[in-house]
């Protein structure tokens, strides 16, 4: 069975490889939502350094745990289209879509509290 740490290491290496491919094509990139921990960020920086590359900029958004949980808890996904909605900020306009959308399993309150408060 894979451990979370093992999966994180694989994800960081895959991300670094994708970044290198973009660099080789003369393209830039924006990373959104990962790495999620300081430890993972350090691993990404180290992986890039091994390839003689570095990040030019990092933007960190700071907000309360309560705000993070509210935003994450309200996310909904349409399994048919993959479109993402939010119950408060971007509800689906089509009634048929509203019946299909559902919360991702990782957007459950107990999981989010554990994730955000770590």
Secondary structure, DSSP 8 states (H G I E B T S, - for coil): ---HHHHHHHHHHHHHHHHHHHHHTT------S---SHHHHHHHHHHHHHTT---S--------HHHHHHHHHTEEE-TTT--EEETTTB--SSHHHHHH-B--GGGSHHHHHHHHT-
